[in-house]
Amino acid sequence: MGNLNLVHRVLSKFQKRLPEELAEMNKALERGDMGRIAHIAHRVKGTSASVSAKGLALAAAEIEDLSRAGRATDIPARIEHFRDEWEKCLDEAVVLLSGGDIV
């Protein structure tokens, strides 16, 4: 039961922090701050990988790569893809925390 409590705490913190990261990324995009976007995306990529959210980590990696390449016009679509992956991650977390199996 202790492991489940740890998982719940980690996922809860992740769930709280990610919308803040997305908001910060959007503000950086509005300013044209590609370096800041790359930094945030890199951080989110690592956090996502640490909770085994592979799709989310890949989506963050795409944003990081685009920002490092200065391809600002391609980033909004990737942020939308990231949001889609985030929704999937939330759905899977609910199943996992309720004791179900993710397929």
Secondary structure as GFF3:
##gff-version 3
##sequence-region A 1 103
A	DSSP	alpha_helix	2	31	.	.	.	ID=ss1
A	DSSP	alpha_helix	34	50	.	.	.	ID=ss2
A	DSSP	alpha_helix	54	68	.	.	.	ID=ss3
A	DSSP	three_ten_helix	72	74	.	.	.	ID=ss4
A	DSSP	alpha_helix	75	97	.	.	.	ID=ss5
###
